[in-house]
Amino acid sequence: MSGHKIDINATGEFDSTRSSSPQTQTGKSKTKAFLRENLLAILTVIGVLSGVALGFGLRTREEKWNQREVMYVKFIGDLFLRMLKSLILPLIISSLISAVGGLDISLSGKIGGRAIAYYMITTVLAVALGIVLVASIQPGKGGFVGIGGSENQTVRETMTADTLMDLVRNMFPPNLVDATIKTSQTTIIAPDPEPGFNETQVPKEHWRIKEEMADGTNILGLVIFSAILGITLGKLGEKGKPLLNFFVSLSEAMMIITGWVIWLSPIGVCFLVAGQLINEENLGEVFAALGKYFMTVMAGLFIHGFIVLPLIYTVITRQLPFRFLANMSQALFTAFGTSSSSATLPLTIQCLEEKNGVDPRISRFVLPIGATINMDGTALYEAVAAIWIFQMAGKTLGAGDIISISITATAAAIGAAGIPQAGLVTMVMVLNTIGLPAEYVSYVVPVDWLLDRFRTVINDFGDSIGAGLVYHVSKKDLDDLGEVEDDEAAKLKKNRMEGSMTDVTTLDQDLDNNVNHRNGTEF
């Protein structure tokens, strides 16, 4: 008799599923797990390739496609973009308020301050690095017809000082409702030329100033208000909990809805790409610029993740970061596979506590907040993508535009949901801030699925480095905090014991009184 076992189910029939070998079952389960974890990325690639194939197929028509026909092709893609736009305000506002308002500063004011300082410094460094790289390499230089808009488009005349003041004005909107649909901007108008002069001979400082409200969401003002409201709710303590819980619930709900919309991206991307390719006359330049953009983002992520962050770690801890990085490898590979910093969070906490010896009071405080507001890779990507599209549009980048992109990219990184490809939602927000149409996001979509995985790795590694640094510089505070907790526990125990002794003494006195009372009665 052979050693093979034949399984018979309850009905007496041969069970083919149970008779398969453990190796076969393990292989099938691994395949299913891989497909389940990477299904969205696979579908996105299929959507991009389908869009390219559809676009090239439609380009074979001899007659050029008119604007209405292109609109029909892009219709489903436009619906997808509308869904993304509708998520921006509730997602950003609820995420910011819940993240800022939920900071547990009671753990230690110093520890909380160090964590927040690390978040802000590394995010600003990532944005600055991205801006420097994209401005130096200029992957989108030599804008081409099709993305820059109409050649006869009216250009708004302004000065650098006006742009910077508009930036500050928009941080403090007079009406929050208006801020959802209007943004403040300053335009200078040339005076009527005097006899013998033309308008170009009059210095722009003497032109007439006109302040107006232009169409577009004032993201900066809403971000500032959300941050202040979050700080206020955190200060209120128990009184602010009901309103804070509302925004926490709204944030979680928006993450779920964002996940649903992101699952529609393969279909929307297919028709967006096809619509862009139909009448594009410079496809070679498009793909060349896309390749340069991809390499610029990858260079920025590599420099920030494997040079800047380890250098900060080495300077502060006086230790080489290689052991720390190796101990985090399992979490980083998981981040690449899942493309979600939120999904990787439990494993990241485990690696920090068990392999790198980080105190749980630090890891479980720093990482959940970091997974929400500390996304260095996303911030760098947002800045590079926005400026790349700006360059392809053939526009000149001014100081005000750079500051707007920096602030908006930072806010976008803070408000981005920790789920796969959520950066597409915030990318639309950044484009709107610098006055570019949302449909330009379709130019970054073909490689976004892959870049999303790399920037998630940097996001997760940045959170891990932050937890390690905060733990290193906070050991004394943790010891002091532990001593205080021990003293409080000892006092509480002593009070309970004293209370118990008092109760016993009172009980003895009551018993003696009862005995004396009875003896007196008997006499």
C-alpha positions as CSV (number, residue, x, y, z in Angstrom):
1,M,0.0,0.0,0.0
2,S,1.3,3.4,-0.8
3,G,1.5,6.2,1.8
4,H,-0.9,8.4,0.0
5,K,-4.1,9.3,1.8
6,I,-7.4,9.5,0.0
7,D,-9.9,11.8,1.7
8,I,-13.6,11.0,1.7
9,N,-16.1,13.7,2.6
10,A,-19.2,13.4,4.7
11,T,-21.3,12.2,1.8
12,G,-18.9,9.4,0.9
13,E,-17.5,11.2,-2.2
14,F,-13.9,11.8,-3.0
15,D,-12.7,15.2,-1.8
16,S,-10.3,16.5,-4.4
17,T,-9.6,19.7,-2.6
18,R,-8.5,18.0,0.6
19,S,-6.4,15.4,-1.1
20,S,-4.0,17.9,-2.5
21,S,-0.5,18.0,-1.0
22,P,0.5,20.6,1.6
23,Q,3.0,22.0,-0.8
24,T,0.4,22.5,-3.5
25,Q,-2.0,24.2,-0.9
26,T,0.8,26.4,0.3
27,G,1.7,27.4,-3.3
28,K,-1.9,28.2,-4.1
29,S,-2.4,30.2,-0.8
30,K,0.8,32.2,-1.5
31,T,-0.4,33.0,-5.1
32,K,-3.8,34.0,-3.8
33,A,-2.2,36.2,-1.1
34,F,0.0,37.8,-3.7
35,L,-2.9,38.6,-6.1
36,R,-5.0,39.9,-3.2
37,E,-2.3,42.3,-2.0
38,N,-1.2,43.5,-5.4
39,L,-4.5,43.3,-7.3
40,L,-5.0,47.1,-7.4
41,A,-1.4,47.6,-8.8
42,I,-2.0,44.9,-11.4
43,L,-5.3,46.4,-12.5
44,T,-3.8,49.9,-12.7
45,V,-1.0,48.6,-15.0
46,I,-3.7,46.9,-17.1
47,G,-5.7,50.1,-17.2
48,V,-2.6,52.1,-18.3
49,L,-1.7,49.6,-21.0
50,S,-5.3,49.4,-22.2
51,G,-5.5,53.2,-22.4
52,V,-2.2,53.4,-24.4
53,A,-3.5,50.7,-26.7
54,L,-6.9,52.4,-27.1
55,G,-5.2,55.8,-27.7
56,F,-2.9,54.4,-30.4
57,G,-5.8,52.5,-32.0
58,L,-7.9,55.7,-32.2
59,R,-5.0,57.7,-33.6
60,T,-5.0,55.5,-36.7
61,R,-8.0,57.4,-38.1
62,E,-6.9,59.7,-40.9
63,E,-9.2,62.5,-39.9
64,K,-8.2,64.4,-36.8
65,W,-10.5,63.9,-33.8
66,N,-12.5,67.0,-32.9
67,Q,-13.0,68.4,-29.4
68,R,-16.4,66.8,-28.9
69,E,-15.2,63.3,-29.9
70,V,-12.3,63.6,-27.5
71,M,-14.7,64.7,-24.8
72,Y,-16.7,61.5,-25.4
73,V,-13.6,59.3,-25.1
74,K,-12.5,61.1,-21.9
75,F,-16.0,61.1,-20.3
76,I,-15.5,58.2,-17.9
77,G,-12.0,59.5,-17.0
78,D,-13.6,63.0,-16.2
79,L,-16.1,61.3,-13.9
80,F,-13.2,59.7,-12.1
81,L,-11.5,63.1,-11.7
82,R,-14.7,64.6,-10.4
83,M,-14.8,61.9,-7.7
84,L,-11.2,62.6,-6.7
85,K,-12.0,66.4,-6.5
86,S,-15.0,65.7,-4.3
87,L,-12.8,63.9,-1.8
88,I,-10.2,66.7,-1.3
89,L,-11.9,69.0,1.3
90,P,-13.5,66.4,3.6
91,L,-10.4,64.2,3.5
92,I,-7.8,66.9,4.1
93,I,-9.9,68.8,6.8
94,S,-10.9,65.7,8.8
95,S,-7.5,64.1,8.6
96,L,-5.7,67.3,9.8
97,I,-8.1,68.0,12.6
98,S,-8.2,64.4,13.9
99,A,-4.4,64.1,13.6
100,V,-3.5,67.4,15.3
101,G,-6.3,67.2,17.9
102,G,-5.4,63.6,18.8
103,L,-1.8,64.2,19.7
104,D,-1.2,62.7,23.1
105,I,1.1,65.4,24.5
106,S,0.3,64.2,28.1
107,L,2.8,61.4,27.6
108,S,5.5,64.0,27.9
109,G,5.6,67.6,26.6
110,K,9.2,67.1,25.5
111,I,8.6,63.8,23.8
112,G,5.6,65.1,21.9
113,G,7.5,68.2,20.9
114,R,10.4,66.2,19.6
115,A,8.2,64.0,17.5
116,I,6.4,66.9,15.9
117,A,9.7,68.8,15.3
118,Y,11.0,65.7,13.5
119,Y,7.9,65.3,11.4
120,M,8.0,68.9,10.2
121,I,11.8,69.1,9.6
122,T,12.0,65.9,7.6
123,T,8.9,66.8,5.5
124,V,10.2,70.3,4.7
125,L,13.6,68.7,3.8
126,A,11.9,66.3,1.5
127,V,9.9,69.0,-0.3
128,A,13.0,71.2,-0.5
129,L,15.1,68.3,-2.0
130,G,12.3,67.6,-4.5
131,I,12.1,71.2,-5.6
132,V,15.9,71.5,-5.9
133,L,16.2,68.3,-8.0
134,V,13.3,69.1,-10.4
135,A,14.5,72.7,-10.8
136,S,18.0,71.5,-11.6
137,I,17.3,68.6,-13.8
138,Q,14.2,70.2,-15.4
139,P,12.6,66.9,-16.7
140,G,9.7,68.8,-18.2
141,K,11.7,71.5,-19.9
142,G,10.6,72.3,-23.5
143,G,6.8,72.3,-23.0
144,F,4.9,71.0,-26.0
145,V,1.5,71.7,-27.5
146,G,-1.4,70.0,-25.8
147,I,-0.6,70.5,-22.2
148,G,0.1,74.2,-22.1
149,G,-3.3,75.3,-23.0
150,S,-4.4,77.8,-25.6
151,E,-1.7,79.9,-27.1
152,N,-4.0,82.9,-26.8
153,Q,-4.7,82.4,-23.2
154,T,-4.7,85.7,-21.2
155,V,-1.8,86.0,-18.8
156,R,-2.6,87.6,-15.4
157,E,-0.1,90.4,-14.8
158,T,1.3,90.5,-11.2
159,M,4.4,91.1,-9.2
160,T,6.4,88.8,-6.9
161,A,5.4,90.9,-3.9
162,D,1.7,90.6,-4.8
163,T,2.0,86.8,-5.2
164,L,3.7,86.5,-1.7
165,M,1.0,88.7,-0.1
166,D,-1.7,86.7,-1.8
167,L,-0.2,83.6,-0.2
168,V,-0.4,85.2,3.3
169,R,-3.9,86.6,2.6
170,N,-5.2,83.1,1.6
171,M,-3.9,81.7,4.9
172,F,-6.5,83.8,6.7
173,P,-9.8,83.7,4.6
174,P,-12.5,86.1,5.9
175,N,-15.2,83.6,5.0
176,L,-14.6,79.8,5.4
177,V,-17.5,79.0,3.1
178,D,-16.1,81.2,0.4
179,A,-12.7,79.6,0.9
180,T,-14.1,76.3,-0.4
181,I,-14.8,77.8,-3.9
182,K,-12.8,81.1,-4.0
183,T,-9.2,82.2,-3.6
184,S,-7.8,85.7,-3.3
185,Q,-5.5,87.0,-6.0
186,T,-4.1,90.4,-6.9
187,T,-3.8,91.6,-10.5
188,I,-2.1,94.8,-11.7
189,I,-3.7,96.7,-14.6
190,A,-1.7,98.9,-16.9
191,P,-2.8,102.6,-16.8
192,D,-4.2,104.4,-19.8
193,P,-1.1,105.5,-21.8
194,E,-0.5,109.3,-21.8
195,P,0.1,111.0,-25.1
196,G,3.5,110.2,-26.4
197,F,3.9,107.2,-24.0
198,N,2.9,103.5,-24.1
199,E,2.0,101.3,-21.2
200,T,5.3,99.4,-21.3
201,Q,7.2,102.6,-20.4
202,V,5.2,102.9,-17.1
203,P,6.9,100.9,-14.2
204,K,4.7,98.1,-12.9
205,E,4.9,99.6,-9.4
206,H,2.7,102.4,-10.7
207,W,0.1,100.1,-12.3
208,R,-3.4,100.0,-10.8
209,I,-3.9,97.2,-8.2
210,K,-7.0,95.1,-8.3
211,E,-7.8,92.5,-5.6
212,E,-10.4,89.9,-6.6
213,M,-11.7,86.5,-5.7
214,A,-10.9,83.9,-8.3
215,D,-12.5,80.5,-8.8
216,G,-10.6,77.8,-7.0
217,T,-10.5,76.2,-3.6
218,N,-8.4,78.1,-1.0
219,I,-6.6,75.1,0.3
220,L,-4.1,77.0,2.4
221,G,-6.7,78.9,4.4
222,L,-8.6,75.7,5.1
223,V,-5.4,73.9,6.1
224,I,-4.5,76.7,8.6
225,F,-8.0,76.7,10.1
226,S,-8.1,72.9,10.4
227,A,-4.7,72.9,12.2
228,I,-5.8,75.6,14.6
229,L,-9.1,73.9,15.3
230,G,-7.3,70.6,15.9
231,I,-4.9,72.3,18.4
232,T,-7.9,73.9,20.1
233,L,-9.8,70.7,20.5
234,G,-6.8,69.0,21.9
235,K,-6.4,71.8,24.5
236,L,-10.1,71.5,25.5
237,G,-9.6,68.0,26.6
238,E,-12.8,66.2,27.6
239,K,-15.0,69.2,26.5
240,G,-13.5,68.9,22.9
241,K,-13.8,65.1,22.7
242,P,-17.4,65.1,21.1
243,L,-16.4,67.3,18.2
244,L,-13.0,65.7,17.9
245,N,-14.6,62.3,17.7
246,F,-16.8,63.6,14.9
247,F,-13.8,64.5,12.8
248,V,-12.1,61.2,13.7
249,S,-15.2,59.3,12.4
250,L,-15.4,61.5,9.3
251,S,-11.7,60.9,8.6
252,E,-12.1,57.1,8.9
253,A,-15.2,57.3,6.7
254,M,-13.4,59.3,4.1
255,M,-10.5,56.8,4.0
256,I,-13.0,54.1,3.2
257,I,-14.7,56.2,0.5
258,T,-11.2,57.1,-0.9
259,G,-10.4,53.4,-1.1
260,W,-13.5,52.8,-3.1
261,V,-12.8,55.5,-5.5
262,I,-9.2,54.4,-5.9
263,W,-10.4,51.0,-6.9
264,L,-12.1,52.7,-9.9
265,S,-8.8,54.2,-11.0
266,P,-8.0,51.5,-13.5
267,I,-11.1,52.3,-15.5
268,G,-10.8,56.0,-15.2
269,V,-7.0,55.9,-16.0
270,C,-7.7,53.9,-19.2
271,F,-9.9,56.6,-20.7
272,L,-7.9,59.5,-19.4
273,V,-4.7,58.2,-21.0
274,A,-6.5,57.3,-24.2
275,G,-8.1,60.8,-24.4
276,Q,-4.7,62.4,-23.9
277,L,-3.0,60.3,-26.6
278,I,-5.6,60.8,-29.4
279,N,-4.5,64.2,-30.6
280,E,-1.1,64.4,-28.9
281,E,1.4,65.5,-31.6
282,N,4.6,65.0,-29.6
283,L,4.4,61.5,-28.1
284,G,8.1,61.0,-28.2
285,E,8.6,64.1,-26.0
286,V,5.8,63.0,-23.7
287,F,7.4,59.6,-23.0
288,A,10.9,61.1,-22.7
289,A,9.7,63.7,-20.2
290,L,7.8,60.9,-18.3
291,G,11.0,58.9,-18.1
292,K,13.0,61.9,-16.8
293,Y,10.2,62.6,-14.3
294,F,10.3,59.0,-13.0
295,M,14.1,59.1,-12.6
296,T,13.9,62.5,-10.8
297,V,11.4,61.2,-8.3
298,M,13.4,58.0,-7.8
299,A,16.6,60.0,-7.3
300,G,14.9,62.2,-4.7
301,L,13.5,59.2,-2.8
302,F,16.9,57.5,-2.8
303,I,18.7,60.6,-1.5
304,H,16.2,61.3,1.2
305,G,15.6,57.7,2.3
306,F,19.2,56.4,2.2
307,I,21.3,59.5,2.7
308,V,19.4,62.3,4.5
309,L,17.4,60.2,7.0
310,P,20.4,57.9,7.9
311,L,22.6,61.0,8.2
312,I,20.2,62.6,10.7
313,Y,20.1,59.3,12.6
314,T,23.9,59.0,12.7
315,V,24.4,62.6,13.8
316,I,22.0,62.4,16.7
317,T,22.6,58.8,17.9
318,R,26.3,58.6,17.1
319,Q,25.6,55.2,15.6
320,L,25.7,53.8,12.1
321,P,22.2,53.2,10.8
322,F,22.8,49.9,9.0
323,R,21.7,47.6,11.9
324,F,18.6,49.7,12.4
325,L,17.8,49.6,8.7
326,A,18.4,45.8,8.5
327,N,16.1,45.2,11.5
328,M,13.3,47.2,9.7
329,S,13.7,45.3,6.4
330,Q,10.6,43.1,6.9
331,A,8.4,46.1,7.5
332,L,9.9,48.0,4.5
333,F,9.4,45.0,2.2
334,T,5.8,44.8,3.4
335,A,5.3,48.5,2.8
336,F,6.5,48.0,-0.8
337,G,4.2,45.1,-1.3
338,T,1.1,46.6,0.2
339,S,1.7,50.2,-0.9
340,S,0.0,51.3,2.4
341,S,1.7,52.8,5.4
342,S,-1.4,52.1,7.5
343,A,-1.5,48.4,6.6
344,T,2.2,48.1,7.5
345,L,1.8,49.9,10.9
346,P,1.4,46.8,13.1
347,L,4.5,45.1,11.6
348,T,6.5,48.4,11.8
349,I,5.7,48.6,15.6
350,Q,6.7,44.9,16.0
351,C,10.1,45.4,14.3
352,L,10.8,48.6,16.3
353,E,10.0,47.0,19.7
354,E,11.4,43.5,19.2
355,K,14.4,44.0,17.0
356,N,15.5,47.6,17.6
357,G,14.4,47.8,21.3
358,V,12.3,50.9,21.1
359,D,10.1,51.5,24.2
360,P,6.5,50.7,23.4
361,R,5.4,54.0,25.0
362,I,7.4,55.7,22.2
363,S,6.6,53.5,19.2
364,R,2.9,53.3,19.9
365,F,2.8,57.1,20.3
366,V,5.1,58.2,17.4
367,L,4.1,55.7,14.7
368,P,0.3,56.0,14.5
369,I,0.6,59.8,14.2
370,G,3.6,59.5,11.9
371,A,1.6,57.2,9.6
372,T,-0.9,60.0,9.3
373,I,1.1,63.2,9.1
374,N,4.7,62.2,8.3
375,M,4.9,61.2,4.7
376,D,8.2,62.4,3.4
377,G,8.1,60.3,0.2
378,T,4.6,61.7,-0.7
379,A,5.6,65.3,0.0
380,L,8.7,64.9,-2.3
381,Y,6.6,63.3,-5.0
382,E,3.9,66.0,-4.9
383,A,6.4,68.8,-5.2
384,V,8.3,67.1,-8.1
385,A,5.1,66.1,-10.0
386,A,3.6,69.6,-9.7
387,I,6.7,71.4,-10.9
388,W,7.3,68.8,-13.7
389,I,3.8,69.5,-15.0
390,F,4.4,73.2,-14.6
391,Q,7.5,72.9,-16.7
392,M,5.8,70.9,-19.4
393,A,3.1,73.5,-19.6
394,G,5.9,75.9,-20.6
395,K,5.3,78.2,-17.6
396,T,7.9,80.1,-15.6
397,L,8.1,79.2,-11.9
398,G,8.2,82.2,-9.6
399,A,9.1,82.6,-5.9
400,G,5.4,82.7,-5.0
401,D,4.7,79.5,-7.0
402,I,7.6,77.7,-5.2
403,I,6.3,78.7,-1.8
404,S,2.7,77.7,-2.7
405,I,3.9,74.3,-3.9
406,S,6.0,73.8,-0.7
407,I,3.2,74.6,1.6
408,T,0.6,72.7,-0.4
409,A,2.8,69.6,-0.9
410,T,3.5,69.5,2.9
411,A,-0.3,69.9,3.6
412,A,-1.0,67.2,1.0
413,A,1.4,64.8,2.6
414,I,-0.2,65.4,6.0
415,G,-3.7,64.9,4.6
416,A,-3.0,62.0,2.3
417,A,-4.7,58.8,3.5
418,G,-2.4,55.9,4.2
419,I,-3.8,53.7,1.5
420,P,-2.6,52.7,-2.0
421,Q,-2.4,55.6,-4.5
422,A,-4.1,58.1,-2.3
423,G,-1.5,60.6,-3.5
424,L,-3.6,61.0,-6.7
425,V,-6.3,62.8,-4.6
426,T,-3.9,65.3,-3.1
427,M,-2.1,65.7,-6.4
428,V,-5.2,67.3,-7.8
429,M,-5.2,69.7,-4.8
430,V,-1.6,70.8,-5.5
431,L,-2.3,71.3,-9.2
432,N,-5.4,73.5,-8.4
433,T,-3.3,75.6,-6.0
434,I,-0.9,76.6,-8.7
435,G,-3.6,77.2,-11.3
436,L,-3.3,74.0,-13.4
437,P,-6.3,71.9,-14.5
438,A,-6.9,68.7,-12.7
439,E,-6.9,66.6,-15.9
440,Y,-3.1,67.1,-16.1
441,V,-2.8,64.5,-13.4
442,S,-3.3,61.9,-16.1
443,Y,0.3,62.5,-17.2
444,V,1.7,61.1,-13.9
445,V,-0.7,58.2,-13.7
446,P,1.2,55.7,-16.0
447,V,4.1,55.5,-13.5
448,D,2.2,56.5,-10.3
449,W,1.4,52.9,-9.3
450,L,5.2,52.0,-9.1
451,L,6.3,55.3,-7.6
452,D,3.6,54.8,-5.0
453,R,5.3,51.7,-3.7
454,F,8.7,53.3,-3.4
455,R,7.4,56.4,-1.7
456,T,5.5,54.2,0.8
457,V,8.8,52.6,1.7
458,I,10.3,56.0,2.4
459,N,7.3,57.0,4.4
460,D,7.5,54.0,6.6
461,F,11.3,54.2,7.0
462,G,10.9,57.9,7.9
463,D,8.4,57.0,10.6
464,S,10.7,54.3,12.0
465,I,13.8,56.6,12.1
466,G,11.7,59.2,13.9
467,A,10.6,56.7,16.5
468,G,14.2,55.5,17.0
469,L,15.5,59.1,17.3
470,V,12.7,60.2,19.7
471,Y,13.4,57.1,21.9
472,H,17.2,57.8,21.9
473,V,16.8,61.4,23.1
474,S,13.9,60.7,25.4
475,K,15.4,57.9,27.6
476,K,15.9,60.2,30.6
477,D,12.4,61.6,30.3
478,L,10.9,58.1,30.1
479,D,12.9,57.1,33.2
480,D,11.6,60.2,35.0
481,L,8.1,59.5,33.8
482,G,8.4,55.9,35.0
483,E,9.6,57.1,38.5
484,V,6.7,59.5,38.7
485,E,4.2,56.8,37.8
486,D,5.9,54.5,40.4
487,D,5.6,57.2,43.0
488,E,2.0,57.8,42.2
489,A,1.2,54.1,42.3
490,A,3.0,53.8,45.6
491,K,1.0,56.7,47.0
492,L,-2.2,55.2,45.8
493,K,-1.4,51.9,47.3
494,K,-0.4,53.5,50.6
495,N,-3.7,55.5,50.6
496,R,-5.6,52.4,50.0
497,M,-3.8,50.5,52.8
498,E,-4.3,53.5,55.2
499,G,-8.0,53.5,54.2
500,S,-8.2,49.8,54.9
501,M,-6.5,50.2,58.3
502,T,-8.9,53.1,59.2
503,D,-11.8,50.9,58.2
504,V,-10.5,48.1,60.4
505,T,-9.9,50.4,63.4
506,T,-13.4,51.8,63.0
507,L,-14.8,48.3,62.8
508,D,-13.0,47.3,66.0
509,Q,-14.3,50.4,67.8
510,D,-17.9,49.6,66.7
511,L,-17.5,46.0,67.9
512,D,-16.2,47.2,71.3
513,N,-19.0,49.7,71.6
514,N,-21.5,47.0,70.8
515,V,-20.0,44.6,73.4
516,N,-20.0,47.4,76.1
517,H,-23.6,48.2,75.2
518,R,-24.6,44.6,75.7
519,N,-22.7,44.3,78.9
520,G,-24.3,47.4,80.3
521,T,-27.7,46.1,79.3
522,E,-27.2,42.8,81.1
523,F,-26.2,44.5,84.3
